[in-house]
Amino acid sequence: MSDIRTSVQELSQKQLSELETQVLNLLVTLRKVKMTNQPVALLLKELEQELGDLRRERYDAANSDYSGY
């Protein structure tokens, strides 16, 4: 996933947010059709985690007086 992390770091904040939203929507759909153990679902969960981590890192960097959620 490190190569994905490198790629998503180049995204704007708006693009990052949109991608995170779409990945979450897809995960919800996979959960509804009971496909959460499929390899694609597991990869999407990892991607969602990476996107969330990056979003939080950016937030913390922009708001140095408030670190962490």
PEWO-V295727 format. One record per residue. RES is the residue in one letter. SS is DSSP state (helix for helix, strand for strand, loop for the rest). PSI is psi in degrees with one decimal (999 if undefined). Layout:
RES & SS & PSI
RES & SS & PSI
This chain:
M & loop & -9.5
S & helix & -33.6
D & helix & -32.5
I & helix & -41.7
R & helix & -41.8
T & helix & -42.4
S & helix & -43.8
V & helix & -21.3
Q & helix & -22.7
E & loop & -9.9
L & loop & 149.4
S & loop & 166.4
Q & helix & -38.5
K & helix & -44.6
Q & helix & -40.9
L & helix & -44.9
S & helix & -44.3
E & helix & -43.4
L & helix & -42.7
E & helix & -42.3
T & helix & -45.5
Q & helix & -38.5
V & helix & -42.7
L & helix & -41.1
N & helix & -41.7
L & helix & -40.0
L & helix & -38.5
V & helix & -44.1
T & helix & -44.1
L & helix & -36.8
R & helix & -39.7
K & helix & -34.0
V & loop & 13.6
K & loop & 47.6
M & loop & 29.7
T & loop & -16.2
N & loop & 3.2
Q & loop & 149.4
P & helix & -38.5
V & helix & -37.9
A & helix & -39.7
L & helix & -39.7
L & helix & -40.4
L & helix & -36.1
K & helix & -42.0
E & helix & -42.8
L & helix & -43.1
E & helix & -40.9
Q & helix & -44.8
E & helix & -44.2
L & helix & -43.0
G & helix & -41.9
D & helix & -45.3
L & helix & -41.9
R & helix & -44.3
R & helix & -39.2
E & helix & -44.1
R & helix & -40.9
Y & helix & -46.6
D & helix & -38.7
A & helix & -37.0
A & helix & -21.5
N & loop & 69.6
S & loop & -20.5
D & loop & -8.9
Y & loop & 101.8
S & loop & 122.1
G & loop & 159.4
Y & loop & 999
